[in-house]
């Protein structure tokens, strides 16, 4: 008799917590977009302290950009790493960019590729595009036009126009495909 009531209480509690987190995230994003970084920091720190991956990511964005705080790529990378551990796709992408550029972390193209692949496999078009570019240029991987085209096609299938453009260039130049 008490078991169903306990399940209902647990479900209501979980739903109420996620609603609060979502509301705090939206408030924080709105505050950041309006230049109210103190309010945004408050919201994102609260969410990050609760382990909410989108809040952790947004806090990392503030540190990476120096919005309301002193720019700190190392702190941003630490926050993104927390998001990656929670399988947060935007955190994967952001951390991949930091590894690609050597900001806040040691320059590591292979780690960048690994993180872009994780995000790309979660169907993030920007990560798919970046992998296409890396394979086309041999940046952190062996140059492989067919693999570049594979990633461009995935991104293009997600309406990523830069990938569509790069595919057209590859056909025009005959890289990995028959020249048109």
VODREN-937368 format. One record per residue (C-alpha): residue number from 0; residue in one letter; chain; x, y, z negated. Coordinates in steps of 0.25 Angstrom, whole numbers, padded with zeros to 4 digits. Each point is the difference from the previous one (the first is absolute). Layout:
<drentis>
+-----+-----+-------+-------+-------+-------+
|   n | res | chain |    px |    py |    pz |
+-----+-----+-------+-------+-------+-------+
| NUM |   A |     A |     X |     Y |     Z |
...
+-----+-----+-------+-------+-------+-------+
</drentis>
This chain:
<drentis>
+-----+-----+-------+-------+-------+-------+
|   n | res | chain |    px |    py |    pz |
+-----+-----+-------+-------+-------+-------+
|   0 |   X |     A |  0000 |  0000 |  0000 |
|   1 |   X |     A |  0011 |  0010 | -0004 |
|   2 |   X |     A |  0009 | -0004 |  0012 |
|   3 |   X |     A | -0009 |  0006 |  0011 |
|   4 |   X |     A | -0001 |  0013 | -0008 |
|   5 |   X |     A |  0016 |  0000 | -0002 |
|   6 |   X |     A |  0002 | -0001 |  0015 |
|   7 |   X |     A | -0010 |  0011 |  0002 |
|   8 |   X |     A |  0007 |  0009 | -0010 |
|   9 |   X |     A |  0014 | -0003 |  0007 |
|  10 |   X |     A | -0006 |  0003 |  0014 |
|  11 |   X |     A | -0006 |  0013 | -0005 |
|  12 |   X |     A |  0013 |  0004 | -0007 |
|  13 |   X |     A |  0009 | -0003 |  0012 |
|  14 |   X |     A | -0009 |  0008 |  0009 |
|  15 |   X |     A | -0001 |  0012 | -0009 |
|  16 |   X |     A |  0016 |  0000 |  0000 |
|  17 |   X |     A |  0001 | -0001 |  0015 |
|  18 |   X |     A | -0010 |  0011 |  0001 |
|  19 |   X |     A |  0008 |  0009 | -0009 |
|  20 |   X |     A |  0013 | -0003 |  0007 |
|  21 |   X |     A | -0006 |  0003 |  0014 |
|  22 |   X |     A | -0006 |  0013 | -0005 |
|  23 |   X |     A |  0013 |  0004 | -0006 |
|  24 |   X |     A |  0007 | -0003 |  0013 |
|  25 |   X |     A | -0010 |  0008 |  0008 |
|  26 |   X |     A |  0002 |  0012 | -0010 |
|  27 |   X |     A |  0015 | -0001 |  0000 |
|  28 |   X |     A |  0000 |  0000 |  0015 |
|  29 |   X |     A | -0009 |  0012 |  0001 |
|  30 |   X |     A |  0008 |  0007 | -0010 |
|  31 |   X |     A |  0013 | -0003 |  0008 |
|  32 |   X |     A | -0006 |  0005 |  0013 |
|  33 |   X |     A | -0004 |  0013 | -0007 |
|  34 |   X |     A |  0014 |  0002 | -0005 |
|  35 |   X |     A | -0005 | -0003 | -0015 |
|  36 |   X |     A |  0012 | -0009 | -0003 |
|  37 |   X |     A | -0001 |  0001 | -0015 |
|  38 |   X |     A | -0014 | -0006 |  0001 |
|  39 |   X |     A |  0004 | -0010 |  0011 |
|  40 |   X |     A |  0012 | -0004 | -0009 |
|  41 |   X |     A | -0009 | -0002 | -0012 |
|  42 |   X |     A | -0010 | -0009 |  0008 |
|  43 |   X |     A |  0011 | -0008 |  0007 |
|  44 |   X |     A |  0008 | -0002 | -0013 |
|  45 |   X |     A | -0012 | -0005 | -0007 |
|  46 |   X |     A | -0003 | -0010 |  0012 |
|  47 |   X |     A |  0015 | -0004 |  0001 |
|  48 |   X |     A |  0000 | -0003 | -0015 |
|  49 |   X |     A | -0012 | -0009 |  0002 |
|  50 |   X |     A |  0007 | -0008 |  0011 |
|  51 |   X |     A | -0009 |  0005 |  0011 |
|  52 |   X |     A |  0008 | -0002 |  0013 |
|  53 |   X |     A | -0006 |  0012 |  0008 |
|  54 |   X |     A |  0003 |  0009 | -0012 |
|  55 |   X |     A |  0014 | -0005 | -0001 |
|  56 |   X |     A |  0002 |  0003 |  0015 |
|  57 |   X |     A | -0006 |  0014 | -0001 |
|  58 |   X |     A |  0009 |  0003 | -0012 |
|  59 |   X |     A |  0012 | -0005 |  0009 |
|  60 |   X |     A | -0005 |  0010 |  0011 |
|  61 |   X |     A |  0001 |  0012 | -0009 |
|  62 |   X |     A |  0014 | -0004 | -0005 |
|  63 |   X |     A |  0005 | -0003 |  0015 |
|  64 |   X |     A | -0006 |  0014 |  0004 |
|  65 |   X |     A |  0004 |  0008 | -0012 |
|  66 |   X |     A | -0015 |  0004 | -0002 |
|  67 |   X |     A | -0002 |  0005 | -0014 |
|  68 |   X |     A |  0013 | -0007 | -0004 |
|  69 |   X |     A |  0015 |  0001 |  0003 |
|  70 |   X |     A |  0002 | -0009 |  0013 |
|  71 |   X |     A |  0005 | -0013 | -0005 |
|  72 |   X |     A |  0002 | -0011 |  0011 |
|  73 |   X |     A |  0005 | -0010 | -0010 |
|  74 |   X |     A | -0013 |  0002 | -0009 |
|  75 |   X |     A | -0008 | -0001 |  0013 |
|  76 |   X |     A |  0006 | -0013 |  0004 |
|  77 |   X |     A | -0002 | -0006 | -0014 |
|  78 |   X |     A | -0014 |  0003 |  0000 |
|  79 |   X |     A | -0002 | -0005 |  0014 |
|  80 |   X |     A |  0007 | -0013 | -0004 |
|  81 |   X |     A | -0011 | -0001 | -0011 |
|  82 |   X |     A | -0010 |  0001 |  0011 |
|  83 |   X |     A |  0007 | -0010 |  0008 |
|  84 |   X |     A | -0001 | -0010 | -0011 |
|  85 |   X |     A | -0015 |  0002 |  0000 |
|  86 |   X |     A |  0000 | -0003 |  0015 |
|  87 |   X |     A | -0004 |  0015 |  0003 |
|  88 |   X |     A |  0002 |  0002 |  0015 |
|  89 |   X |     A |  0002 |  0015 | -0001 |
|  90 |   X |     A |  0011 | -0002 | -0010 |
|  91 |   X |     A |  0007 | -0011 |  0009 |
|  92 |   X |     A |  0000 |  0010 |  0011 |
|  93 |   X |     A |  0005 |  0012 | -0008 |
|  94 |   X |     A |  0011 | -0008 | -0006 |
|  95 |   X |     A |  0004 | -0006 |  0013 |
|  96 |   X |     A |  0002 |  0014 |  0005 |
|  97 |   X |     A |  0009 |  0004 | -0012 |
|  98 |   X |     A |  0009 | -0013 |  0003 |
|  99 |   X |     A |  0000 |  0004 |  0015 |
| 100 |   X |     A |  0005 |  0014 | -0004 |
| 101 |   X |     A |  0008 | -0003 | -0012 |
| 102 |   X |     A | -0008 |  0009 | -0009 |
| 103 |   X |     A |  0000 | -0003 | -0015 |
| 104 |   X |     A |  0005 | -0014 |  0004 |
| 105 |   X |     A |  0012 | -0006 |  0007 |
| 106 |   X |     A | -0002 |  0001 |  0015 |
| 107 |   X |     A | -0004 | -0014 |  0003 |
| 108 |   X |     A | -0006 | -0002 |  0014 |
| 109 |   X |     A | -0003 | -0015 | -0002 |
| 110 |   X |     A | -0008 |  0003 | -0013 |
| 111 |   X |     A | -0007 |  0011 |  0008 |
| 112 |   X |     A | -0004 | -0011 |  0011 |
| 113 |   X |     A | -0005 | -0009 | -0011 |
| 114 |   X |     A | -0009 |  0010 | -0006 |
| 115 |   X |     A | -0005 |  0005 |  0013 |
| 116 |   X |     A | -0003 | -0015 |  0004 |
| 117 |   X |     A | -0008 | -0001 | -0013 |
| 118 |   X |     A | -0008 |  0012 |  0003 |
| 119 |   X |     A | -0002 | -0004 |  0015 |
| 120 |   X |     A | -0005 | -0013 | -0004 |
| 121 |   X |     A | -0011 |  0007 | -0008 |
| 122 |   X |     A | -0004 |  0006 |  0013 |
| 123 |   X |     A |  0006 |  0014 | -0003 |
| 124 |   X |     A |  0002 |  0006 |  0014 |
| 125 |   X |     A |  0011 |  0010 | -0004 |
| 126 |   X |     A |  0009 | -0012 | -0005 |
| 127 |   X |     A | -0003 | -0008 |  0013 |
| 128 |   X |     A |  0004 |  0012 |  0008 |
| 129 |   X |     A |  0013 |  0002 | -0008 |
| 130 |   X |     A |  0004 | -0014 |  0001 |
| 131 |   X |     A | -0002 |  0001 |  0015 |
| 132 |   X |     A |  0009 |  0012 |  0000 |
| 133 |   X |     A |  0011 | -0008 | -0008 |
| 134 |   X |     A | -0001 | -0012 |  0009 |
| 135 |   X |     A |  0001 |  0009 |  0013 |
| 136 |   X |     A |  0012 |  0007 | -0006 |
| 137 |   X |     A |  0007 | -0011 | -0007 |
| 138 |   X |     A | -0001 |  0008 | -0013 |
| 139 |   X |     A |  0002 | -0009 | -0012 |
| 140 |   X |     A | -0004 | -0012 |  0009 |
| 141 |   X |     A |  0006 | -0006 |  0013 |
| 142 |   X |     A | -0006 |  0007 |  0012 |
| 143 |   X |     A | -0011 | -0008 |  0005 |
| 144 |   X |     A | -0010 |  0007 |  0010 |
| 145 |   X |     A | -0010 | -0012 |  0000 |
| 146 |   X |     A | -0001 |  0002 | -0015 |
| 147 |   X |     A | -0001 |  0015 |  0001 |
| 148 |   X |     A | -0011 | -0002 |  0010 |
| 149 |   X |     A | -0007 | -0010 | -0010 |
| 150 |   X |     A |  0000 |  0010 | -0011 |
| 151 |   X |     A | -0004 |  0012 |  0010 |
| 152 |   X |     A | -0012 | -0009 |  0005 |
| 153 |   X |     A | -0005 | -0002 | -0015 |
| 154 |   X |     A |  0001 |  0015 | -0003 |
| 155 |   X |     A | -0006 |  0004 |  0014 |
| 156 |   X |     A | -0012 | -0010 | -0004 |
| 157 |   X |     A | -0002 |  0009 | -0012 |
| 158 |   X |     A | -0001 |  0012 |  0009 |
| 159 |   X |     A |  0014 |  0005 | -0004 |
| 160 |   X |     A |  0003 |  0009 |  0012 |
| 161 |   X |     A |  0015 |  0001 | -0002 |
| 162 |   X |     A |  0000 | -0015 |  0002 |
| 163 |   X |     A | -0008 |  0001 |  0013 |
| 164 |   X |     A |  0009 |  0010 |  0005 |
| 165 |   X |     A |  0013 | -0008 | -0003 |
| 166 |   X |     A | -0007 | -0012 |  0006 |
| 167 |   X |     A | -0002 |  0008 |  0013 |
| 168 |   X |     A |  0015 |  0004 | -0001 |
| 169 |   X |     A |  0004 | -0015 | -0001 |
| 170 |   X |     A | -0008 | -0004 |  0012 |
| 171 |   X |     A |  0005 |  0012 |  0008 |
| 172 |   X |     A |  0015 | -0003 | -0004 |
| 173 |   X |     A | -0002 | -0015 |  0001 |
| 174 |   X |     A |  0005 | -0003 | -0014 |
| 175 |   X |     A | -0005 | -0014 | -0005 |
| 176 |   X |     A | -0011 |  0000 |  0011 |
| 177 |   X |     A | -0001 |  0001 |  0015 |
| 178 |   X |     A |  0003 |  0014 |  0005 |
| 179 |   X |     A | -0013 |  0006 |  0006 |
+-----+-----+-------+-------+-------+-------+
</drentis>
